[in-house]
Amino acid sequence: MNPTQQLKVPASYVRGGTSKGVFFNLTDLPDQAQVPGPYRDALLLRVIGSPDPYGKQTDGMGGATSSTSKTVIVSKSSEPDHDVDYLFGQVSIDQAFVDWSGNCGNLSAAVGGFAITQGLVDPKKVPEDGIAVVRIFQANIRKTIIAHVPVAHHEVVELGDFELDGVTFAAAEVQLDFMDPADDGEGAMFPTGAVVDTLEVPGIGSFQATLINAGIPTIFMNASDLGFTGCELQDDINNDEALLTKFETIRAYGAIKMGLITELSEAAARQHTPKIAMVAPAAAYTASSGKVVAANEIDLVVRALSMGKLHHAMMGTAAVAIGSAAAIPGTLVNLAAGGGERTSIRFGHPSGTLRVGAEAITTNGEWTIRKAVMSRSARTLMEGWVRVPAPTLI
């Protein structure tokens, strides 16, 4: 093509939960980007506007936060008993890489509706009015997500009265069932085999931690052990570079203990996983919107970091990890919520509250999670074409 002309790629800009990203139908991508590799990564980086040393992503579709530097590729499923395949790419803001190591739980809420709109779901499975059940194969982690998408007159309904803290406007509710969300393999949900570990971080300290692979690999720690209450907001943490470096160091050592990496240097190229979160017993606080969250409205408070910053609300996959850990007696999440057996919890995050449920069972002393359930919403913000310079690979 003429080197002065841009590629014109069909795309949709969609909010899912408290995130938003650029969605592509796999067959609409340029031929070279329809398969994994450097060309696909280079294309998506340029679409989002990365790497950007200014950290603003002004020359792309990204919003300069971990919640808005995201891409999704959807296709008809090649897996039995699934409708579509969903591949998520977390695009680094200031570095030239796309992290394919995990899922985005928030954008999962938008996949079913996008797939129906794109004609990727068998029309026979979409009722004239009611709920369309879309079976999604999450290709990053090879897990099943079942989306319950409201439809009217065979079309996806996006507007409604469901309110989600962290999202300004109400929309239609989309229930998500994360099936068997823990990692496969014996003891994989707790990679060390323990529900609470001692995490040694040279130069920083020794901490209790629950290391869990459910939804997304997550390191849970007690907020009080880190000198926090668990009620902090973004400005309390994100403006302190030394503190963020401390969290990143802890995350890197946790990743090693979980077996996700073997050298500390590998953590820099794996920003999306694992997540690090701190928990504390329920307490009253004022959310970022000004909403007062009362202690008796929640079971515990949780603050989680994503891509090196405190998240403005809660990552959907981390919410699955929270619900899963809360359902298993003795984890730090379970203890912060008051202990005992639980099938659902409501936790406080910087933007408000969220309820998540999980079905935990134990077999021969091993815990597994059959299903985690939560509700989000999704709305298409723009659809058409994204213009992007053709990648030049050296």
C-alpha positions in Angstrom: 0.0 0.0 0.0 1.0 3.6 -0.3 3.3 4.3 2.7 1.6 7.7 3.2 -1.8 6.0 3.7 -3.2 4.5 6.9 -4.8 1.1 7.3 -8.5 1.3 7.8 -9.6 -1.6 10.2 -13.2 -2.3 11.3 -13.4 -2.0 15.0 -15.6 -1.1 18.0 -14.8 0.9 21.0 -16.6 -0.7 23.9 -16.9 -0.3 27.7 -17.1 -3.5 29.7 -17.5 -3.1 33.4 -15.1 -0.5 34.6 -12.8 -0.9 31.6 -12.9 0.0 27.9 -11.0 -1.2 24.9 -10.9 -1.6 21.2 -12.7 -4.7 20.0 -11.9 -6.5 16.7 -13.6 -9.4 14.8 -10.6 -11.6 14.0 -11.5 -11.8 10.3 -11.5 -8.0 10.0 -7.9 -7.7 11.0 -5.2 -7.5 8.3 -4.1 -11.0 7.2 -0.7 -10.7 9.0 -2.5 -9.7 12.3 -4.9 -12.7 12.2 -2.2 -14.9 13.7 -0.2 -14.2 16.9 3.2 -12.6 16.4 5.2 -9.4 16.1 2.9 -7.9 13.4 -0.2 -8.3 15.5 1.5 -6.8 18.5 2.9 -3.9 16.6 -0.5 -3.2 15.1 -2.3 -3.2 18.4 0.4 -1.1 20.1 -0.1 1.6 17.4 -3.9 1.4 17.6 -3.7 2.1 21.3 -0.9 4.7 21.0 1.9 2.9 22.7 4.7 3.0 23.6 4.3 6.6 24.8 7.1 8.1 26.9 4.7 10.9 27.8 2.3 8.3 29.3 -0.8 9.9 27.6 -1.5 7.8 24.6 -2.6 10.9 22.8 -1.9 9.5 19.3 -4.1 6.4 19.8 -7.2 5.0 21.3 -5.8 4.3 24.8 -6.8 6.3 27.8 -3.5 6.3 29.6 -4.6 4.0 32.4 -4.5 0.2 32.8 -8.3 0.1 32.5 -8.3 1.8 29.1 -5.2 0.4 27.4 -6.8 -2.8 26.2 -7.6 -4.7 23.1 -9.9 -7.7 22.4 -10.1 -10.1 19.4 -13.2 -12.2 19.0 -13.9 -15.0 16.6 -16.2 -18.0 16.0 -15.0 -20.7 18.4 -12.9 -23.6 17.4 -13.6 -25.2 20.7 -16.4 -27.7 21.2 -19.5 -26.5 23.0 -18.5 -22.8 22.7 -19.9 -20.0 20.6 -16.9 -17.6 20.4 -13.2 -17.4 21.3 -12.1 -14.3 23.2 -8.5 -13.1 23.2 -7.4 -10.2 25.4 -4.3 -8.1 25.0 -3.2 -5.7 27.8 -1.2 -3.0 26.1 1.6 -1.4 28.0 1.4 2.3 28.1 5.1 3.3 28.0 6.7 0.1 26.8 6.5 -1.7 23.5 4.8 -4.9 24.4 1.4 -6.5 24.7 0.8 -8.8 27.7 -1.2 -11.9 26.7 -0.8 -13.7 30.0 -4.3 -13.2 31.5 -7.9 -12.3 31.0 -9.8 -9.0 31.6 -12.9 -9.8 33.6 -14.5 -6.4 33.0 -14.2 -6.6 29.2 -15.6 -10.1 29.4 -19.0 -8.5 30.0 -18.8 -6.9 26.5 -17.7 -10.0 24.6 -21.2 -11.7 24.4 -22.9 -8.6 23.1 -20.2 -7.8 20.6 -20.3 -11.4 19.3 -24.0 -11.3 18.8 -23.8 -7.9 17.0 -21.0 -9.2 14.8 -23.1 -12.2 13.8 -20.6 -14.6 15.4 -23.3 -16.4 17.5 -25.8 -18.8 15.9 -29.0 -16.7 15.4 -31.0 -19.7 16.7 -29.3 -19.1 20.1 -30.5 -15.5 20.3 -34.2 -15.3 21.4 -36.4 -12.6 20.1 -36.8 -11.2 23.6 -35.1 -12.4 26.8 -31.6 -13.6 27.7 -29.1 -14.9 25.2 -26.6 -17.4 26.8 -23.2 -17.0 25.1 -20.6 -19.6 25.8 -17.2 -17.9 25.6 -13.8 -19.6 25.4 -11.3 -17.3 27.1 -8.3 -18.1 24.9 -5.6 -16.5 27.2 -6.3 -18.8 30.1 -8.3 -21.5 28.3 -11.4 -21.2 30.5 -15.1 -20.9 29.9 -17.1 -17.8 30.6 -20.9 -17.9 30.2 -22.4 -14.5 29.5 -26.1 -13.8 30.0 -26.9 -11.0 27.5 -30.2 -9.3 27.5 -31.8 -9.0 24.1 -35.0 -7.4 22.6 -36.2 -7.9 19.1 -33.1 -10.1 18.5 -30.8 -7.2 19.3 -28.5 -6.7 22.2 -29.9 -4.4 25.0 -27.2 -2.2 26.4 -29.3 0.4 28.3 -31.0 -0.3 31.6 -31.1 0.6 35.3 -28.2 -1.6 36.6 -25.8 0.5 38.5 -22.1 -0.4 38.8 -19.8 1.5 41.2 -17.0 2.9 39.1 -19.3 3.6 36.1 -21.1 6.9 36.1 -24.2 5.9 34.1 -26.6 2.9 34.6 -26.9 0.3 31.9 -28.2 -3.2 31.3 -27.0 -6.0 33.6 -24.9 -8.8 32.2 -24.4 -11.7 34.5 -21.1 -13.6 34.0 -20.4 -17.1 35.1 -16.6 -17.9 35.3 -16.6 -21.7 35.1 -13.8 -23.6 37.0 -11.8 -20.3 37.2 -8.8 -21.8 39.1 -5.7 -23.0 37.2 -5.7 -26.6 36.1 -3.5 -29.2 37.8 -3.0 -30.6 41.2 -2.7 -27.8 43.8 -2.7 -25.2 41.0 -5.2 -22.9 42.7 -2.7 -22.5 45.6 0.6 -22.9 43.8 2.5 -23.5 47.1 -0.1 -25.8 48.5 -0.9 -23.5 51.4 -3.8 -21.0 51.8 -1.4 -18.6 53.6 2.3 -18.3 53.0 5.2 -16.3 54.3 6.5 -14.1 51.5 10.1 -13.0 52.0 11.0 -9.8 50.2 14.7 -8.9 50.7 15.2 -5.3 51.8 11.5 -4.8 52.5 10.3 -7.4 54.9 8.5 -10.7 55.5 4.7 -10.8 55.0 1.8 -13.2 55.3 0.3 -13.7 51.8 -2.4 -15.8 50.1 -1.2 -16.7 46.6 -4.1 -17.9 44.5 -4.6 -18.7 40.8 -8.4 -18.1 40.3 -9.7 -15.7 37.7 -6.2 -14.3 37.6 -3.0 -15.0 39.6 -3.2 -12.8 42.7 -1.1 -12.0 45.7 -3.3 -11.0 48.7 -1.7 -9.3 51.7 -3.0 -7.7 54.9 -3.2 -4.0 54.5 -2.1 -3.5 58.1 1.2 -5.4 57.4 2.0 -2.8 54.7 1.1 0.2 56.9 -2.3 0.8 55.3 -6.0 0.7 56.4 -7.4 -0.8 53.2 -9.5 2.3 52.7 -7.0 4.2 50.5 -7.9 5.9 47.3 -5.7 6.3 44.2 -4.1 9.6 45.2 -3.0 8.1 48.5 -0.7 5.6 46.6 -0.3 6.5 42.9 1.6 9.8 43.6 4.3 8.0 45.6 6.9 6.5 43.2 8.9 5.0 46.0 5.8 3.2 47.3 4.9 2.0 43.8 8.4 0.6 43.4 8.0 -1.2 46.8 4.7 -2.8 45.6 6.3 -3.8 42.3 9.2 -5.4 44.2 6.8 -7.4 46.4 4.8 -8.4 43.3 8.0 -9.7 41.6 9.0 -11.8 44.5 5.4 -13.1 44.8 5.5 -14.0 41.1 8.6 -16.1 41.7 7.0 -17.9 44.7 3.9 -18.6 42.5 6.2 -20.1 39.8 5.1 -17.6 37.2 8.6 -16.3 36.6 12.1 -17.5 37.6 14.0 -14.2 37.6 13.1 -10.8 39.1 13.9 -9.2 35.7 11.0 -11.1 34.1 8.4 -9.2 36.1 8.8 -6.1 34.0 7.6 -7.8 30.9 4.7 -9.4 32.7 2.8 -6.4 34.1 -0.7 -7.9 33.8 -0.1 -10.9 36.0 0.1 -11.5 38.9 -2.0 -8.8 40.5 -1.2 -7.6 44.1 -4.0 -6.7 46.5 -4.4 -5.8 50.1 -7.3 -6.7 52.3 -8.7 -5.5 55.6 -11.8 -6.0 57.7 -14.9 -3.9 56.8 -14.6 -0.2 57.6 -16.4 3.0 56.7 -14.8 5.2 54.1 -15.7 7.8 51.4 -15.3 6.5 47.9 -13.8 8.5 45.0 -17.2 9.6 43.9 -18.0 11.0 47.3 -20.3 8.2 48.1 -20.1 7.1 51.8 -19.6 3.3 52.2 -20.8 2.2 55.6 -19.0 -0.7 57.3 -22.2 -2.7 57.7 -22.7 -2.6 54.0 -19.7 -4.7 53.2 -17.8 -7.8 54.4 -14.3 -6.4 53.9 -12.3 -3.8 52.0 -9.9 -4.6 49.1 -7.4 -2.4 47.2 -5.7 -3.8 44.2 -3.0 -2.6 41.9 -3.0 -3.1 38.1 -0.1 -2.3 35.7 1.8 -0.7 38.6 -1.0 1.6 39.9 -3.8 1.4 42.4 -6.9 0.5 40.3 -9.8 3.0 40.4 -12.3 0.3 41.2 -11.7 -3.4 40.9 -10.5 -5.6 38.0 -13.1 -8.2 37.1 -10.6 -11.1 37.2 -9.4 -9.9 40.6 -13.0 -9.9 41.8 -13.1 -13.6 40.8 -10.0 -14.2 42.8 -11.5 -12.3 45.8 -14.7 -14.3 45.7 -12.8 -17.6 45.3 -10.4 -16.8 48.2 -13.3 -15.6 50.4 -15.1 -18.9 49.9 -12.1 -21.0 51.2 -11.7 -20.9 55.0 -8.3 -19.6 56.3 -7.2 -17.4 53.4 -6.4 -13.8 54.2 -9.4 -12.7 52.2 -11.7 -15.1 54.1 -10.3 -14.0 57.5 -10.6 -10.3 56.7 -14.3 -11.0 55.9 -14.8 -12.7 59.3 -13.9 -16.3 58.4 -16.2 -19.3 58.0 -17.8 -20.7 55.0 -19.1 -18.2 52.5 -20.8 -18.4 49.1 -20.8 -14.7 48.3 -19.3 -11.5 49.7 -19.7 -7.7 49.1 -16.4 -5.9 49.3 -15.5 -2.2 49.3 -13.1 -0.8 46.6 -12.0 2.8 45.8 -15.2 3.5 43.7 -17.7 1.8 45.9 -18.8 -1.8 46.4 -19.1 -5.0 44.5 -20.8 -8.4 45.2 -19.2 -11.6 43.9 -20.2 -15.2 44.5 -18.2 -18.5 44.3 -19.0 -22.2 44.7 -16.1 -23.9 46.5 -15.8 -27.6 47.1 -13.1 -29.8 48.6 -12.1 -33.2 47.4 -9.5 -35.3 49.3 -8.4 -32.1 51.1 -8.0 -30.1 47.8 -10.1 -27.0 47.3 -11.6 -26.2 43.9 -13.9 -23.5 42.6 -16.7 -24.7 40.4 -18.0 -21.3 39.4 -17.6 -17.6 40.3 -20.5 -15.3 39.5 -20.8 -11.5 39.2 -22.7 -8.9 37.3 -21.3 -6.1 35.1 -22.6 -4.0 32.3 -21.4 -3.1 28.8 -22.0 -0.5 26.2 -20.8 0.2 22.7 -19.3 3.7 22.6 -18.3 3.8 19.0 -18.1 1.6 16.0 -16.7 1.9 12.5 -13.0 1.9 11.6 -9.8 2.6 13.4 -7.1 4.3 11.3 -3.6 3.1 12.0 -0.2 3.3 10.2 0.9 -0.1 8.8 3.4 -1.6 11.2 7.0 -1.7 10.0 8.9 -4.6 11.5 12.7 -4.5 11.5 
